[in-house]
């Protein structure tokens, strides 16, 4: 044991380089890890693979939009499929007479046209010195067309969280590059967009939809059995033998199933419990370790969940927060829907139908954000009473304002409370 007044001089004392008893390869629990096989997603892989079928007869692949809740496998399926596509092209070079490059753009951190074009350019030509900003937009496009010609490549560009792009004009220009004769003959730029927002495609400019003609793919959430199978496969590789009882895996899967079948959350729960067990010198990762880490993660979990909600769900949640952050312990579904419509108008978004909004209340209740109770008034009339289930509504509100679409709503007050 090292005491507070003990001088530390040895790196082993600093980093505690004793042999691990729990984890042997924690990278397997990383969100970036791509398994050798994907559980419960065979149908989705085969359907998305059809996007590239035209390559077999010297045609151009389709563009695609992949939708689904957080943790439903959208990103890992897309990356897995592109990995296999590249393996196939390497094994059968006659399929294409030039190289294909696959580029992954995380729109959460790179949402401007200049930034995205710069990232694509640097991926195609790592030696390119084009700065991230400082030039007219047309210059970035011309540089991209030039490096594609110089490197003689076609591109597959994956836009993860595509709904965070500040301007969908880039989708129009990339999808029309061949038609505008910006590319060498028989070359292409294929776009795959990934989004949690099922309504994203409806909000695209009609010119973009016409130009892209995307094929939509909707991923259903994983069920508890599938999540258990996923965790069992990861445990075999990530952990020392016998340290994770099946009860622990089942508990992680059960919590994730409550979060709309979020496999990513299940893996995160398991990893945090493993770290807790190892730091406290346990020899196994037990169910109570999962419970212990979830207590400390609860606020972070809710804020993280709010950050990744689709745009219209964020607006509904923001309406609830604004109505309950003005000294009212509760609000009701009618008032929330009215404020939601006001805020959609304020940020120039077309509001969803009230029945769709009503379904969002059920989703929020299921994931523990709100509590609801039915209130009847008169014949056939009534609404839902809504109360927050989280301790810090203001903290969640701040998270929502991190979405550039909602920034201008920071000072927006519900009409009944306006000065």
Wavefront OBJ file of the C-alpha trace (Angstrom):
o trace
v 0.000 0.000 0.000
v 1.233 3.504 -0.873
v 0.527 6.214 1.708
v -0.134 9.902 1.036
v 3.310 11.037 2.241
v 5.220 8.280 0.425
v 7.515 9.426 -2.366
v 6.865 7.605 -5.639
v 9.866 7.047 -7.898
v 9.057 3.810 -9.718
v 6.828 3.669 -12.816
v 5.366 0.392 -11.574
v 4.066 2.211 -8.493
v 2.579 4.959 -10.676
v 0.923 2.757 -13.265
v 0.431 -0.345 -11.126
v 1.776 -2.648 -13.808
v 0.607 -5.814 -12.139
v -0.791 -8.527 -14.385
v -4.466 -8.041 -15.136
v -6.954 -10.561 -13.760
v -10.003 -9.407 -15.706
v -9.406 -7.809 -19.118
v -6.980 -9.098 -21.715
v -8.043 -7.041 -24.787
v -10.264 -4.074 -24.002
v -10.146 -2.847 -27.633
v -12.794 -5.484 -28.358
v -15.154 -3.407 -26.193
v -14.426 -0.219 -28.151
v -17.136 1.383 -30.355
v -14.629 1.243 -33.241
v -14.164 -2.529 -33.056
v -15.450 -4.461 -36.075
v -16.118 -8.138 -35.242
v -15.255 -10.924 -37.656
v -18.944 -11.821 -37.695
v -22.031 -9.752 -36.926
v -24.824 -11.284 -34.892
v -28.458 -10.651 -35.761
v -27.701 -8.489 -38.795
v -27.435 -10.922 -41.725
v -30.568 -9.558 -43.400
v -29.356 -5.971 -43.033
v -25.912 -6.810 -44.451
v -27.366 -8.550 -47.498
v -29.881 -5.760 -48.155
v -27.257 -3.024 -47.897
v -24.893 -5.045 -50.111
v -27.379 -4.615 -52.969
v -26.247 -0.978 -53.130
v -23.024 -2.229 -54.754
v -24.546 -4.821 -57.096
v -24.268 -2.526 -60.180
v -20.465 -2.632 -59.865
v -20.619 -6.242 -61.112
v -21.811 -5.056 -64.531
v -19.655 -1.897 -64.762
v -22.419 0.298 -63.367
v -22.515 2.810 -60.538
v -23.565 1.870 -56.997
v -26.719 3.320 -55.517
v -26.712 5.908 -52.777
v -28.245 4.820 -49.470
v -29.645 6.158 -46.204
v -29.415 3.851 -43.184
v -31.819 4.568 -40.321
v -32.255 3.086 -36.867
v -32.085 3.772 -33.142
v -28.716 4.293 -31.443
v -26.889 0.986 -30.996
v -28.874 -0.896 -33.652
v -25.731 -1.752 -35.656
v -25.941 0.834 -38.448
v -22.320 1.956 -38.314
v -20.747 -1.428 -37.644
v -22.776 -3.076 -40.444
v -21.735 -0.345 -42.887
v -18.056 -0.599 -41.926
v -18.182 -4.409 -41.981
v -19.779 -4.405 -45.431
v -17.218 -1.972 -46.853
v -14.409 -4.043 -45.354
v -15.757 -7.117 -47.161
v -16.268 -5.125 -50.369
v -12.609 -4.069 -50.339
v -11.545 -7.671 -49.694
v -13.611 -8.775 -52.681
v -12.161 -6.105 -54.980
v -8.640 -7.053 -53.889
v -9.330 -10.748 -54.559
v -11.037 -10.024 -57.908
v -9.365 -6.935 -59.411
v -11.169 -7.394 -62.737
v -14.421 -6.093 -61.182
v -13.156 -2.503 -61.369
v -10.465 -1.039 -63.647
v -9.396 1.506 -61.010
v -9.131 1.737 -57.234
v -11.959 2.330 -54.773
v -11.512 4.268 -51.543
v -13.974 4.216 -48.645
v -14.070 7.358 -46.494
v -15.824 7.659 -43.136
v -17.000 11.118 -42.027
v -18.297 11.653 -38.480
v -20.646 14.607 -38.959
v -20.923 15.202 -35.234
v -17.368 16.574 -35.280
v -17.157 17.584 -38.938
v -20.390 19.189 -40.085
v -19.333 22.017 -42.450
v -18.932 21.665 -46.214
v -15.360 23.008 -46.156
v -14.394 20.632 -43.373
v -15.939 17.579 -45.039
v -14.390 18.338 -48.436
v -11.011 18.890 -46.787
v -11.236 15.542 -44.995
v -12.130 13.723 -48.227
v -9.266 15.426 -50.080
v -6.760 14.469 -47.358
v -7.992 10.878 -47.385
v -7.584 10.557 -51.166
v -4.234 12.371 -51.125
v -2.595 12.402 -47.651
v 0.209 14.632 -48.963
v -2.219 17.379 -49.994
v -1.571 20.670 -48.150
v -5.040 22.175 -48.566
v -5.937 24.035 -45.310
v -9.199 23.235 -43.571
v -10.519 26.755 -44.140
v -9.521 30.002 -45.808
v -10.554 29.391 -49.428
v -13.778 29.808 -51.365
v -15.991 26.725 -51.404
v -15.603 26.258 -55.168
v -11.856 25.915 -54.696
v -12.324 22.916 -52.377
v -14.618 21.205 -54.872
v -12.159 21.751 -57.745
v -9.330 20.401 -55.603
v -11.394 17.295 -54.829
v -12.160 16.646 -58.507
v -8.457 17.114 -59.293
v -7.172 14.650 -56.678
v -9.761 12.058 -57.776
v -8.409 12.334 -61.326
v -4.769 12.297 -60.205
v -5.200 9.262 -57.963
v -7.612 7.552 -60.399
v -10.109 6.498 -57.735
v -13.819 6.211 -57.124
v -15.181 6.946 -53.675
v -17.669 5.606 -51.171
v -18.280 8.352 -48.611
v -20.042 7.361 -45.391
v -21.681 10.258 -43.537
v -22.325 9.037 -39.993
v -24.945 11.148 -38.177
v -25.660 12.746 -41.556
v -28.498 14.776 -40.016
v -25.837 16.918 -38.279
v -24.540 18.318 -41.582
v -25.081 22.068 -41.570
v -25.804 22.125 -45.310
v -27.031 19.270 -47.506
v -25.745 21.045 -50.651
v -22.646 18.837 -50.462
v -24.835 15.746 -50.946
v -26.267 17.311 -54.099
v -22.847 18.179 -55.549
v -21.183 14.854 -54.713
v -24.072 12.781 -56.065
v -24.098 14.815 -59.319
v -20.316 14.820 -59.819
v -20.418 12.270 -62.628
v -23.355 13.915 -64.365
v -21.566 17.279 -64.187
v -18.509 15.615 -65.796
v -16.294 16.358 -62.812
v -15.043 12.762 -62.663
v -13.102 10.549 -65.072
v -15.230 8.223 -67.196
v -16.798 5.284 -65.291
v -15.801 6.777 -61.928
v -18.286 7.561 -59.168
v -18.875 9.039 -55.725
v -21.280 6.848 -53.735
v -22.931 8.294 -50.610
v -24.081 6.267 -47.598
v -25.783 8.335 -44.903
v -26.377 7.013 -41.387
v -28.916 8.603 -39.041
v -30.916 7.940 -35.886
v -33.597 10.278 -37.245
v -36.182 8.353 -39.241
v -37.598 11.650 -40.495
v -34.300 12.929 -41.877
v -35.006 11.930 -45.475
v -38.301 13.833 -45.420
v -36.462 17.058 -44.578
v -33.938 16.884 -47.426
v -34.190 19.422 -50.200
v -36.136 17.986 -53.146
v -33.135 18.609 -55.426
v -30.948 16.497 -53.135
v -33.478 13.659 -53.035
v -33.816 13.748 -56.818
v -30.053 13.771 -57.322
v -29.200 11.108 -54.744
v -32.251 8.854 -55.258
v -31.208 7.059 -52.065
v -32.318 3.582 -51.121
v -33.626 3.602 -47.530
v -32.609 0.885 -45.066
v -34.222 0.776 -41.615
v -32.555 -1.263 -38.858
v -34.755 -2.655 -36.095
v -33.347 -2.606 -32.539
v -31.584 -5.696 -31.228
v -33.624 -7.880 -28.899
v -32.318 -9.095 -25.542
v -31.355 -12.528 -26.907
v -29.284 -10.998 -29.702
v -27.546 -8.632 -27.262
v -26.659 -11.592 -25.031
v -25.131 -13.387 -28.026
v -23.146 -10.253 -28.965
v -21.824 -9.899 -25.417
v -20.920 -13.589 -25.192
v -18.815 -13.262 -28.361
v -17.032 -10.151 -27.059
v -16.395 -11.772 -23.661
v -14.548 -14.681 -25.286
v -11.997 -12.290 -26.799
v -11.876 -9.383 -24.344
v -11.783 -11.163 -20.975
v -9.713 -13.734 -19.171
v -11.409 -17.124 -18.924
v -14.189 -17.522 -16.390
v -14.277 -13.959 -15.045
v -17.664 -12.901 -16.453
v -20.618 -14.993 -15.203
v -23.617 -15.374 -17.489
v -25.736 -13.481 -14.935
v -23.614 -10.369 -15.509
v -24.021 -10.623 -19.275
v -27.771 -11.111 -18.927
v -28.079 -8.031 -16.715
v -26.151 -5.827 -19.169
v -28.379 -7.102 -21.975
v -31.541 -6.460 -19.964
v -30.597 -2.836 -19.303
v -29.685 -2.329 -22.971
v -32.955 -3.893 -24.133
v -34.768 -1.213 -22.107
v -32.753 1.411 -24.031
v -34.346 0.442 -27.367
v -32.076 -2.595 -27.837
v -28.893 -0.527 -27.716
v -26.059 -3.059 -28.107
v -23.460 -0.301 -27.772
v -24.801 0.543 -24.312
v -24.672 -3.122 -23.286
v -20.998 -3.310 -24.230
v -20.310 -0.042 -22.407
v -22.049 -1.324 -19.243
v -19.944 -4.476 -19.336
v -16.688 -2.575 -19.888
v -17.362 -0.132 -17.026
v -18.225 -2.992 -14.690
v -14.994 -4.758 -15.703
v -12.917 -1.654 -14.980
v -14.636 -1.301 -11.600
v -13.957 -4.971 -10.739
v -10.311 -4.732 -11.746
v -9.661 -1.462 -9.908
v -11.158 -2.947 -6.745
v -9.230 -6.235 -6.975
v -12.196 -8.504 -7.643
v -11.603 -11.756 -9.490
v -14.909 -11.683 -11.378
v -17.203 -9.092 -12.963
v -20.393 -9.546 -10.962
v -23.944 -8.205 -11.483
v -23.538 -5.878 -8.492
v -20.567 -4.262 -10.264
v -22.860 -3.437 -13.176
v -25.380 -1.918 -10.769
v -22.667 0.090 -9.008
v -21.293 1.631 -12.203
v -24.779 2.389 -13.514
v -25.455 4.549 -10.449
v -22.572 6.857 -11.301
v -23.317 6.704 -15.004
v -27.015 7.535 -14.757
v -26.722 11.303 -15.296
v -24.071 10.851 -17.992
v -26.233 8.186 -19.627
v -29.240 10.491 -19.833
v -27.202 13.415 -21.184
v -25.525 11.135 -23.709
v -28.920 9.780 -24.733
v -30.299 13.301 -25.192
v -27.332 14.272 -27.366
v -27.996 11.453 -29.823
v -31.759 11.798 -30.122
v -33.123 12.595 -33.605
v -33.820 16.301 -34.141
v -37.602 16.251 -33.651
v -37.293 14.145 -30.495
v -34.843 16.762 -29.215
v -37.385 19.502 -29.915
v -40.136 17.593 -28.066
v -37.805 17.011 -25.109
v -36.748 20.662 -25.147
v -40.414 21.688 -25.024
v -40.918 19.531 -21.920
v -37.782 20.944 -20.290
v -38.716 24.546 -20.993
v -42.219 24.039 -19.594
v -40.980 22.313 -16.429
v -37.944 24.570 -15.917
v -40.150 27.628 -15.333
v -41.163 26.583 -11.838
v -43.819 24.065 -12.868
v -43.383 20.510 -11.550
v -45.383 19.146 -14.471
v -46.902 19.985 -17.829
v -49.260 18.190 -20.203
v -49.139 16.671 -23.659
v -51.294 19.373 -25.261
v -49.068 22.207 -24.029
v -45.916 20.337 -25.029
v -47.254 19.722 -28.530
v -48.210 23.384 -28.877
v -44.753 24.563 -27.794
v -43.114 21.974 -30.054
v -45.007 23.470 -33.020
v -43.923 26.995 -32.015
v -40.267 25.984 -31.844
v -40.406 24.120 -35.181
v -41.742 27.320 -36.748
v -38.977 29.326 -35.061
v -36.178 27.158 -36.556
v -37.937 26.620 -39.907
v -38.618 22.897 -39.501
v -41.827 21.214 -40.552
v -43.505 19.795 -37.412
v -44.468 16.153 -37.175
v -48.104 15.074 -36.817
v -49.496 15.182 -33.270
v -49.922 11.373 -33.196
v -46.219 11.003 -33.925
v -45.446 13.450 -31.115
v -47.654 11.408 -28.786
v -45.566 8.319 -29.534
v -42.433 10.218 -28.445
v -43.883 10.575 -24.932
v -44.008 6.795 -24.711
v -40.402 6.534 -25.894
v -39.228 9.071 -23.297
v -41.113 7.252 -20.550
v -39.560 3.924 -21.554
v -36.004 5.261 -21.318
v -36.646 6.971 -17.999
v -36.700 10.638 -19.024
v -40.298 11.365 -18.002
v -43.256 9.983 -16.087
v -46.739 10.241 -17.571
v -50.263 9.719 -16.324
v -53.527 10.002 -18.234
v -55.930 12.810 -17.334
v -59.490 12.554 -18.619
v -61.689 15.593 -19.082
v -65.140 15.306 -20.517
v -66.430 12.814 -22.993
v -63.614 11.490 -25.197
v -61.282 14.287 -24.106
v -58.104 14.218 -22.079
v -54.347 14.477 -22.144
v -51.248 13.158 -20.466
v -49.725 14.761 -17.402
v -45.948 14.857 -17.878
v -43.233 15.112 -15.216
v -39.467 14.883 -15.544
v -37.850 11.761 -14.068
v -34.331 13.213 -14.072
v -32.679 15.387 -11.413
v -31.149 18.059 -13.654
v -33.350 19.254 -16.473
v -31.180 22.336 -17.010
v -28.095 20.185 -17.652
v -29.957 18.195 -20.294
v -31.228 21.435 -21.819
v -27.612 22.594 -22.214
v -26.769 19.342 -23.998
v -29.612 19.920 -26.464
v -28.313 23.400 -27.298
v -25.086 21.763 -28.512
v -27.079 20.832 -31.638
v -26.621 23.828 -33.958
v -30.277 23.490 -35.057
v -31.394 24.325 -31.516
v -28.885 27.048 -30.604
v -31.292 29.859 -31.481
v -33.921 28.397 -29.128
v -31.799 29.052 -26.031
v -33.625 32.317 -25.279
v -36.963 31.187 -26.686
v -39.647 31.177 -23.996
v -43.034 29.460 -24.115
v -45.663 31.991 -25.163
v -47.573 31.854 -21.830
v -44.325 32.760 -20.003
v -42.990 35.403 -22.389
v -42.447 38.963 -21.092
l 1 2 3 4 5 6 7 8 9 10 11 12 13 14 15 16 17 18 19 20 21 22 23 24 25 26 27 28 29 30 31 32 33 34 35 36 37 38 39 40 41 42 43 44 45 46 47 48 49 50 51 52 53 54 55 56 57 58 59 60 61 62 63 64 65 66 67 68 69 70 71 72 73 74 75 76 77 78 79 80 81 82 83 84 85 86 87 88 89 90 91 92 93 94 95 96 97 98 99 100 101 102 103 104 105 106 107 108 109 110 111 112 113 114 115 116 117 118 119 120 121 122 123 124 125 126 127 128 129 130 131 132 133 134 135 136 137 138 139 140 141 142 143 144 145 146 147 148 149 150 151 152 153 154 155 156 157 158 159 160 161 162 163 164 165 166 167 168 169 170 171 172 173 174 175 176 177 178 179 180 181 182 183 184 185 186 187 188 189 190 191 192 193 194 195 196 197 198 199 200 201 202 203 204 205 206 207 208 209 210 211 212 213 214 215 216 217 218 219 220 221 222 223 224 225 226 227 228 229 230 231 232 233 234 235 236 237 238 239 240 241 242 243 244 245 246 247 248 249 250 251 252 253 254 255 256 257 258 259 260 261 262 263 264 265 266 267 268 269 270 271 272 273 274 275 276 277 278 279 280 281 282 283 284 285 286 287 288 289 290 291 292 293 294 295 296 297 298 299 300 301 302 303 304 305 306 307 308 309 310 311 312 313 314 315 316 317 318 319 320 321 322 323 324 325 326 327 328 329 330 331 332 333 334 335 336 337 338 339 340 341 342 343 344 345 346 347 348 349 350 351 352 353 354 355 356 357 358 359 360 361 362 363 364 365 366 367 368 369 370 371 372 373 374 375 376 377 378 379 380 381 382 383 384 385 386 387 388 389 390 391 392 393 394 395 396 397 398 399 400 401 402 403 404 405 406 407 408 409 410 411 412 413 414 415 416 417 418 419
